[in-house]
C-alpha cells in the first residue's frame, strides 16, 4: 500500500512538473521568436519531440505574425510525425498549407503528408482508405509540382501503393472464389484489371478471372483469358529462358 502511495505521488508530481515547465516557458520574460525556434530546432535534432513541439507551439501562440511562424508550423508537423503522432502531424501539415499556401515549402509539406499516410496503410485484405488518401496526396503533388524535388519519389510511391491496391484485389477475388461467389469474383477481377493494368498482380488477377469464368461455365471466355495470360506473361517468361 505504501509503495502504491509513493507511485501515485510520483506520478502526480511528474504531471505537475510537465505543466509547470510548459507554463514557465510560455511566461518566461524576454523570450523571442528566434530563441523559441532555435531551441525547438535543437530539440528536434536530438529527437526530443515533446520539448520541440512545446517550443514551436509557444512561438506560434505568442508570435503568430513572426517571419518564423511558417517554419515553426512546418517544424511542428515534422516533430509530431517523428514522434509517431500521426493525427496531430496530419492536422499540422494541413494547417501549414492552409495558412501559407504560397510558401516555398508547400511541396515539402505535401510530400511529408504523403509519407505520413503511406506509413499508415493496411495490409491487403484490410481497409485501404489510407492507401487511397496517400495516392491522392502524391498525385496532387505531381500535378502541382511535376518538376519539383520530390516528384520522382512521389511517382515511385504511387506505383508502390497501386501495387498494394492490386494485391488487395487479389485477396478479395480469392476470397470470393473460396466462398463460391463466382459472379462477384468475375466482376471484381475484371474491374481490378481495368483499374490496375500496370501492376505486378495482373498475371494473378488474370488467372483468377479465368478460374471464375470456368466455374461459371463460360469456357470460351475463360480460354481467351488463359490464352492472353500465356502470351503476355507466361510465354514471355519462357522465351527469356
C-alpha positions as CSV (number, residue, x, y, z in Angstrom):
1,X,0.0,0.0,0.0
2,X,2.8,2.4,0.9
3,X,4.6,1.6,-2.4
4,X,1.4,2.4,-4.3
5,X,1.0,5.7,-2.5
6,X,4.6,6.6,-3.4
7,X,4.0,5.7,-7.0
8,X,0.8,7.8,-7.2
9,X,2.6,10.7,-5.5
10,X,5.5,10.5,-8.0
11,X,3.1,10.4,-11.0
12,X,1.2,13.4,-9.7
13,X,4.5,15.3,-9.1
14,X,5.7,14.4,-12.6
15,X,2.5,15.6,-14.2
16,X,2.6,18.8,-12.2
17,X,6.2,19.3,-13.3
18,X,5.3,19.0,-17.0
19,X,2.5,21.5,-16.7
20,X,4.8,23.8,-14.7
21,X,7.5,23.6,-17.3
22,X,5.1,24.5,-20.1
23,X,3.7,27.4,-18.1
24,X,7.2,28.6,-17.3
25,X,8.2,28.5,-20.9
26,X,5.1,30.4,-22.1
27,X,5.5,33.1,-19.3
28,X,9.3,33.4,-19.4
29,X,10.1,37.0,-20.0
30,X,12.5,38.1,-22.7
31,X,12.0,35.1,-24.9
32,X,11.9,36.0,-28.6
33,X,10.6,34.1,-31.6
34,X,14.2,33.4,-32.6
35,X,15.0,31.9,-29.2
36,X,12.0,29.6,-29.3
37,X,12.6,28.5,-32.9
38,X,16.3,27.9,-32.3
39,X,15.7,25.8,-29.2
40,X,12.9,23.9,-30.9
41,X,15.3,23.0,-33.7
42,X,17.9,21.8,-31.3
43,X,15.4,19.6,-29.5
44,X,14.1,18.3,-32.8
45,X,17.6,17.4,-33.9
46,X,18.0,15.4,-30.7
47,X,14.6,13.7,-31.2
48,X,13.3,15.3,-28.0
49,X,9.9,15.7,-29.7
50,X,7.9,16.9,-26.7
51,X,10.3,19.7,-25.9
52,X,10.5,20.6,-29.6
53,X,6.7,20.8,-30.1
54,X,6.3,22.8,-26.9
55,X,8.7,25.5,-28.2
56,X,7.1,25.6,-31.6
57,X,3.6,25.9,-30.1
58,X,4.6,28.7,-27.8
59,X,6.2,30.6,-30.7
60,X,3.0,30.2,-32.7
61,X,0.9,31.4,-29.8
62,X,3.0,34.3,-28.8
63,X,4.3,35.4,-32.2
64,X,1.7,34.4,-34.8
65,X,2.8,37.1,-37.2
66,X,6.5,36.3,-36.9
67,X,8.5,35.6,-40.1
68,X,9.5,32.3,-38.3
69,X,5.8,31.3,-37.9
70,X,5.7,29.3,-41.2
71,X,8.9,27.5,-40.3
72,X,7.7,26.8,-36.8
73,X,4.3,25.4,-38.1
74,X,6.1,23.1,-40.5
75,X,8.7,22.0,-37.9
76,X,5.8,21.3,-35.5
77,X,4.3,18.9,-38.1
78,X,7.7,17.2,-38.6
79,X,8.1,16.8,-34.8
80,X,4.7,15.2,-34.5
81,X,5.4,12.9,-37.3
82,X,8.8,12.0,-35.8
83,X,7.0,11.2,-32.5
84,X,4.5,8.9,-34.2
85,X,1.6,11.3,-33.5
86,X,0.0,10.7,-36.9
87,X,-3.3,12.6,-36.4
88,X,-1.6,15.7,-34.9
89,X,1.0,15.6,-37.7
90,X,-1.6,15.4,-40.5
91,X,-3.5,18.3,-38.9
92,X,-0.3,20.4,-38.6
93,X,0.7,19.8,-42.3
94,X,-2.8,20.7,-43.4
95,X,-2.7,23.9,-41.2
96,X,0.6,24.8,-42.8
97,X,-0.7,24.5,-46.3
98,X,-3.9,26.3,-45.4
99,X,-2.2,29.2,-43.6
100,X,0.8,29.6,-46.0
101,X,-0.4,28.4,-49.5
102,X,2.2,30.4,-51.3
103,X,5.1,29.3,-49.2
104,X,8.0,27.6,-50.9
105,X,7.8,24.7,-48.6
106,X,4.3,23.6,-49.6
107,X,5.7,20.9,-51.9
108,X,7.7,19.5,-49.0
109,X,4.6,19.6,-46.7
110,X,2.6,17.7,-49.3
111,X,5.3,15.1,-49.7
112,X,5.6,14.7,-46.0
113,X,1.8,14.3,-45.7
114,X,2.0,11.6,-48.4
115,X,4.8,9.8,-46.4
116,X,2.8,10.1,-43.2
117,X,-0.3,8.5,-44.9
118,X,1.9,5.8,-46.6
119,X,3.2,4.5,-43.3
120,X,-0.3,4.0,-42.1
121,X,-1.6,1.8,-44.9
122,X,-3.1,-1.5,-44.0
123,X,-2.2,-5.0,-45.4
124,X,-4.1,-6.4,-48.3
125,X,-7.4,-7.7,-47.1
126,X,-8.0,-4.8,-44.8
127,X,-9.3,-1.3,-45.2
128,X,-7.3,0.6,-47.9
129,X,-8.6,4.1,-47.1
130,X,-5.1,5.4,-46.1
131,X,-3.6,3.9,-49.3
132,X,-6.1,5.8,-51.4
133,X,-5.5,9.0,-49.4
134,X,-1.8,8.7,-49.8
135,X,-2.1,8.2,-53.6
136,X,-4.3,11.2,-53.9
137,X,-1.8,13.3,-52.0
138,X,1.1,12.2,-54.1
139,X,-0.8,12.7,-57.3
140,X,-1.8,16.2,-56.2
141,X,1.8,16.9,-55.6
142,X,2.8,15.7,-59.0
143,X,0.0,17.7,-60.7
144,X,1.0,20.9,-58.9
145,X,4.8,20.5,-58.9
146,X,5.7,18.0,-61.7
147,X,9.3,19.2,-61.8
148,X,9.7,19.6,-58.0
149,X,12.4,17.9,-55.9
150,X,10.0,15.3,-54.6
151,X,8.3,14.4,-57.9
152,X,10.4,11.4,-58.7
153,X,10.0,9.8,-55.2
154,X,6.3,10.7,-55.2
155,X,5.8,8.9,-58.6
156,X,7.6,5.9,-57.2
157,X,5.4,5.8,-54.1
158,X,2.2,6.0,-56.3
159,X,3.4,2.9,-58.2
160,X,4.1,1.0,-55.0
161,X,0.8,1.9,-53.5
162,X,-1.1,0.9,-56.7
163,X,0.6,-2.5,-56.4
164,X,-0.6,-2.7,-52.9
165,X,-4.2,-2.0,-54.0
166,X,-3.9,-4.6,-56.8
167,X,-2.7,-7.1,-54.2
168,X,-5.7,-6.2,-52.1
169,X,-7.9,-7.0,-55.1
170,X,-6.2,-10.4,-55.5
171,X,-7.1,-11.1,-51.8
172,X,-10.8,-10.1,-52.4
173,X,-11.2,-12.1,-55.6
174,X,-9.6,-15.2,-53.9
175,X,-11.9,-14.8,-51.0
176,X,-14.9,-14.7,-53.3
177,X,-13.8,-17.8,-55.1
178,X,-13.3,-19.6,-51.8
179,X,-16.9,-18.8,-50.9
180,X,-18.1,-19.9,-54.3
181,X,-19.2,-16.4,-55.2
182,X,-18.0,-16.7,-58.8
183,X,-20.1,-13.9,-60.2
184,X,-18.6,-11.5,-57.7
185,X,-15.1,-12.8,-58.3
186,X,-15.5,-12.3,-62.0
187,X,-16.8,-8.8,-61.7
188,X,-14.1,-7.8,-59.1
189,X,-11.3,-9.3,-61.2
190,X,-12.4,-7.5,-64.3
191,X,-12.6,-4.2,-62.5
192,X,-9.2,-4.7,-60.9
193,X,-7.6,-5.5,-64.3
194,X,-9.2,-2.3,-65.7
195,X,-8.1,-0.2,-62.7
196,X,-4.6,-1.6,-62.2
197,X,-3.3,-2.8,-65.6
198,X,0.2,-1.7,-64.9
199,X,0.8,-3.6,-61.6
200,X,2.6,-6.7,-60.7
201,X,-0.6,-8.5,-59.8
202,X,-2.0,-8.6,-63.3
203,X,-1.0,-12.2,-64.1
204,X,-2.5,-13.4,-60.9
205,X,-5.7,-11.5,-61.5
206,X,-6.0,-12.9,-65.0
207,X,-5.5,-16.4,-63.7
208,X,-8.2,-15.8,-61.1
209,X,-10.5,-14.4,-63.7
210,X,-10.0,-17.4,-65.9
211,X,-10.9,-19.6,-62.9
212,X,-14.0,-17.7,-62.1
213,X,-15.2,-17.8,-65.7
214,X,-14.5,-21.5,-65.9
215,X,-16.5,-22.2,-62.8
216,X,-19.5,-20.2,-64.2
217,X,-19.4,-22.4,-67.4
218,X,-18.1,-19.5,-69.5
219,X,-15.5,-21.8,-71.1
220,X,-14.7,-19.7,-74.2
221,X,-14.1,-16.5,-72.2
222,X,-12.0,-18.5,-69.7
223,X,-9.9,-20.0,-72.5
224,X,-9.4,-16.5,-74.1
225,X,-8.2,-15.0,-70.8
226,X,-5.9,-18.0,-70.3
227,X,-4.5,-17.6,-73.8
228,X,-3.8,-13.9,-73.2
229,X,-2.2,-14.7,-69.9
230,X,0.1,-17.3,-71.6
231,X,1.0,-15.0,-74.5
232,X,1.6,-11.8,-72.5
233,X,3.2,-13.2,-69.4
234,X,3.9,-16.9,-69.2
235,X,5.1,-17.2,-72.8
236,X,7.3,-14.1,-72.4
237,X,8.9,-15.7,-69.4
238,X,9.6,-18.9,-71.3
239,X,11.2,-17.0,-74.2
240,X,13.6,-15.3,-71.9
241,X,14.9,-18.6,-70.6
